[in-house]
Structure formats: structure tokens, C-alpha cells
Amino acid sequence: MSTSTACWAYLFEHPGADPARDRLVLDSGGQRSLIVAVASTADAPAVAAGLVRDEHVTLIELCGGFGSGDVAAVAAAVGEHAAVGHVVFGVDQIPAAAAYATAATAALSAAASTPDASSSPAPGRR
């Protein structure tokens, strides 16, 4: 990456994600954008610090699902090496965001109570 490339990252939470693997990189027009999944918002400070150190990220944007404490932890982890922004929902969007959070929590609970399909024998094999 040349020093003239602007590099930023967007972090979002996705249960079971591996930030080293679960990412999208867009690199064109003098800008490098990294969209990176973290398994938990608690993982974000270390992931963000690594992106600043290893990918030369200078701007980090956090998903609206991150709380203000998470934002503060990421900002502390990257210090003055990167700006940290946070997506927020307009007041008129709060009911829809809350409905999404409820549905996502229910889906996560359902997935946790369902046996892992990878541990089941393949069809026709027992």
C-alpha cells in the first residue's frame, strides 16, 4: 500500500466472526476500505488497534450496535493514531433498530440451542 492511500475501517458485530477471515477489502481510487466483523464488541478495541498498526487505518467507524462504552474503549485502544466514529440511529429509526436487535438476539438464542449441523453425520451415514 502506498503512503498516499487513505485507509479506513468499518467494524460490526457478528457472532462467531473471525476478524482475520471475515472481512471485505475494497481498494481503488486511492482509498482502501476494510469492512471487518468482530465476534463481540469486546473484541473491537484489539481488532481496531491491530488495523491501525498493521493496515495503517487512520479512521475507524463503528456500527450502531456498539454502545458508547465500546466506542470509548476503541478510541482508547487506537489513541491519537486514528479517528473513531460511531453510527447512530435517528430518533425516528429507534423502534426499527430495537426490533432488529430483538430479532437478532432471538436468532442467536435459537442458533445456540440447535445442535451444530457439522457434528451430525452426513445424510445416509450413521
N, C-alpha and C positions, 0 to 999 in steps of 0.2 A: 504494500500500500504506500502510495506517495504521501509526502507530508502535506500536499495541497488538498487531499481528500478530506471532506468533512465526514465525521463518523458519529452516528448516534444510535441508541438502542431503545427499544420498547420492551418492557418486561410485563408479563402477565402470569397469573397463577393457573396451573393446570395440574390436577392431582396425578402423581406418578411420573411427572415430566423429568427428563434429564436435560438440564440446560446445555450440556455439551453436544447433545444429539438433537434435541427438539428446538430447532431454530431455523429461521429463514434469513438469508442474506441477500440483499439487493445492492448491487454495486454498479453504478453508472452515473454519468454526468457529473463526476467529481464528488459524488456523495455515496457513502456506504451506510446502509440501514440494516440493523440487526433486530429481528423480532424474536425474542427469547422467552421460552416457557420456563417457569420455576415450579417445583412441586408444592411449595409453600411460600407464603410471603416472608416467612422467617429466613428462607434461603436467599432472598433478594440482596441483602447487603453484601454477602460474599460474592455472589454472582456479579453484581454491579462493579465491585472493586476489581474483580478479575477482568471484566470487559474494559475497564479503564486502563488497567495495567497491560493486558495482552492484545487488545484490539484498538487501543488508542481512542476509545469512545470519549467524547467531550460533552455529550448531552444525553441524559437518561430520562425517559418518560415512563411513568408507572401507570398501570391500569387503574381504572376507577374502583376496582375491588380492594385496592390497598388502602389501609387506614392511615390516618395522619401519623401515628406512631411508626408505621412501616416506612413512610416517606422520610421521617426524621432519621431512622436507622440507616437507610440507604444514603441519605445526604451525609451523615457522619462517616460512613464507610468510604465514600469517594472523596470527601473533603473538598478542597478547592480545585481538584483536578477535573471535575465535571459538574455541570448544572443539572439539577434534578427537578423535573416537572411531574405533575400529577393530574391525570384526567379526572374531572369531576362532572357530575350529572346536574343539569339544570333542575330547578325545583319541580318543574312540570314533568320531569322524567323519573323522579324518585319512585313513584309507585311501580313503574315498569322495571326499574332496576331492582327493586325489592322482590318483585315477582320472579325475576330471573334468579336472584340469589336463593330464594326458597326452592325453586325447581332444581337448581344445581346441587343444593345440599341434599335434597331428596334423592336425586340420581346418584350422588356419591354414596349415600347410605345404602341404597339398593344394590349398587355395584359391590360394596364391601360385604354385603350379606349373601351374595351369589358366589358359588364356588367358581374358581378360576377355570375357564374353559381349557386352558393349556394343560391343566393337570388331569383332565378327563381323557380316557382313551379315545382314539380316533374311531369314527363310526365303523362298525363291523369288527373292531378289535377289542378284545377284553382280556 
